[in-house]
Amino acid sequence: MTVHPPVSKGLLRESGRSFRLSRPPVSGVVRPRLVAVTSVLALAVFVALCWDVSVGDYGIPLTDVAGALTGSGDAGTVLVVRELRLPRAMVGLLAGVAFGVSGALFQTMTRNPLASPDMIGLTQGAGTAVVAGIVLGWDFGLGPQALGLLGALVSALLVYALAWRRGTTGYRIILVGIGVSWMCLSATDYLLARGGRFEAQSALGWLVGNLNGRDWQQGAPLAIALAVLLPAALLTGRLMRTLQLGDDVARGLGTRVQTVRLGVLLVGVGLVAFATAAAGPVAFVALAAPQIAQRLTRTAWPPPLAAGLTGALVVLVSDVLARELIPDTELPVGIVTGVLGAPVLLWLLVRVNRAGSGG
């Protein structure tokens, strides 16, 4: 069941260029393709952000959107762009980054391309907690962000505890996580059946992943969480790469395997919890974005920053499609990402079976 990314003609490993500085004493490896792909993805995300802001009942040209973002242009355009449409688009961008980075962390930690917060119960746990707050009123004065964080954290600790047997492995985390995810889904279905019509409709609109009506009230906590957790995710990169060699080799290299795994789990939980609380459990972004980024960069593991930018691009483009596919109808963004992500999941399953590791 444990899947090691297969080396194939379509996924060549790129050798990097090492460097060493005397002052300050810093050394590392620069991968030109990784840098180039990340830069292109950042530019594509900015274009997608402008595109997302430009669409609506009052269409705005992309050039005017770019100007309004810097404060230039007529007052009406600046008002529509910066006050009415930008907050929604930024929530989508930040949520996409959080989902993409969290997916990269879990797939690297477990060495399994099928591991993502959608698959191991984290988004479902956050969803159950938020739905309980909506339907039963059990918010205890907490906002959806805090409830989502609490639900995801409880799910993660439950998965970690049940998977523990003189340590944890990626194989056991995934199997236990699938079971926990179904438990959370069953609890959510029960809450929806118990709740009134208004509460159930409100919860369902959130459960599919939705950017409609989002503003800085949802975006600000997510931005603060990313400012703290994204550097932590990037700093764990070297330690996680030793886990790719296997637990025994990682211990031989001086890595505290269980401590690193628990730290990565907590960082990933924080990212997915705040993103889920802000935009809902947007389907398949955390699963597909790291795999797309890995194949674009041709690295041996999903690169977190490139995966985050890919996630942001997927969410922003899906949001535009959700608003433009059906005239006079704004679909939840999670419906579009689900339609686009399902074939990716099927492709990964077929690829795993062809590699001989699909169980």
C-alpha positions, 0 to 999 in steps of 0.5 A, spaced: 500 500 500 505 504 501 507 507 494 513 510 492 513 515 486 515 511 480 521 513 476 519 514 469 520 517 462 515 522 464 518 524 471 525 525 470 529 527 476 533 534 476 540 534 478 541 541 482 547 546 483 550 546 489 553 552 492 556 554 499 557 561 502 563 563 507 559 569 510 554 567 512 555 560 513 550 557 508 550 551 503 544 548 499 542 546 492 539 550 487 534 547 482 534 551 476 527 548 473 524 548 480 525 556 480 523 557 473 517 553 474 515 556 481 516 563 478 511 561 472 506 559 477 507 565 481 505 569 475 500 565 473 496 565 479 497 573 479 493 573 472 488 568 475 487 573 480 486 578 476 481 574 471 477 572 477 476 579 479 474 582 472 468 577 471 461 579 474 455 583 472 460 589 471 465 586 467 472 590 468 478 589 463 484 585 466 489 591 464 484 596 469 484 590 474 491 590 474 491 598 475 486 598 480 490 593 485 495 598 485 490 604 486 490 607 480 484 608 475 477 611 476 474 611 483 468 606 481 473 601 478 478 601 484 472 600 489 469 594 485 476 591 485 479 592 491 473 592 496 467 588 493 471 582 489 478 582 491 477 579 498 473 573 495 479 572 490 484 572 496 480 567 500 480 563 494 488 564 493 490 563 500 485 557 501 488 554 495 496 555 497 494 552 504 491 546 501 496 545 496 502 545 501 498 541 506 497 536 501 505 536 499 506 535 506 502 529 507 504 526 501 511 527 502 511 524 510 507 518 508 511 517 501 504 516 498 501 520 492 494 518 495 495 521 501 492 528 502 487 531 508 481 529 503 483 522 504 485 521 511 479 525 515 482 532 516 477 536 512 472 531 514 473 532 521 474 540 520 467 539 517 464 535 522 466 541 527 463 547 523 457 543 521 455 542 529 456 549 530 452 551 525 446 546 526 446 545 534 449 551 536 455 548 539 460 554 537 461 556 545 463 563 542 468 560 537 468 562 530 468 557 524 476 558 524 477 556 531 471 550 530 475 548 524 482 548 527 479 544 533 475 539 529 481 537 524 486 537 530 482 532 534 481 528 527 489 528 526 490 526 534 485 520 533 488 518 527 495 518 530 493 515 536 490 509 532 495 508 528 501 508 533 504 501 534 511 503 537 511 508 532 507 510 526 508 509 518 505 512 512 501 506 511 497 505 517 496 513 517 492 512 511 488 506 513 486 509 519 485 516 516 480 513 511 476 510 517 476 516 521 474 520 515 468 515 514 466 516 521 466 524 520 462 523 514 457 519 518 457 524 523 456 530 519 450 526 515 447 525 522 447 532 523 444 535 517 438 530 518 437 532 525 438 540 523 432 544 521 431 546 513 435 553 514 441 550 518 442 544 513 442 549 507 447 553 510 451 547 512 450 544 505 453 550 502 459 550 506 460 543 505 461 543 498 467 548 498 464 555 497 467 562 495 460 566 495 460 571 500 467 571 502 470 577 505 476 579 509 472 576 515 474 569 513 481 571 509 484 575 515 485 569 520 487 564 514 492 570 512 495 570 519 495 562 519 499 562 513 504 567 515 506 563 521 505 556 518 508 556 511 515 558 513 514 552 518 512 548 512 518 550 508 523 549 514 521 542 515 523 540 507 530 537 509 528 533 514 522 530 510 526 529 505 530 524 509 523 520 511 523 519 503 529 514 504 525 510 509 525 510 517 531 506 518 535 510 514 532 517 516 534 515 524 541 513 521 542 520 519 540 523 525 533 524 524 528 524 529 522 520 525 516 520 530 518 527 532 518 530 525 512 526 523 508 529 528 511 536 527 509 535 520 502 533 522 501 539 526 503 544 521 499 540 515 493 540 520 493 547 521 493 549 514 488 545 512 483 547 518 484 554 517 483 553 509 477 549 510 474 554 515 475 559 510 472 556 504 469 550 506 472 543 504 474 544 497 475 537 494 481 534 491 485 540 491 490 538 496 490 531 492 491 534 485 496 540 486 502 536 489 502 531 484 501 536 478 507 541 481 511 534 482 511 533 475 512 540 472 518 541 477 520 533 476 523 533 483 523 526 487 517 529 492 512 534 491 515 541 492 511 545 498 511 552 495 510 550 487 504 545 490 501 551 494 501 556 488 498 550 483 493 549 489 491 557 488 491 557 481 486 551 481 482 554 486 482 561 482 481 558 475 475 553 478 472 559 481 472 563 474 469 557 471 464 556 477 461 563 475 461 563 468 459 556 466 452 557 467 449 564 466 446 567 472 448 562 476 454 561 481 456 554 482 460 553 489 467 552 487 468 545 490 463 542 485 468 544 479 474 542 483 471 535 484 469 534 477 476 536 475 479 532 481 476 526 480 479 524 473 486 525 477 484 521 483 482 515 478 489 516 474 493 516 480 490 509 482 491 506 475 498 509 476 499 506 483 496 499 480 501 499 474 507 500 479 505 494 483 504 497 489 496 499 489 494 493 494 
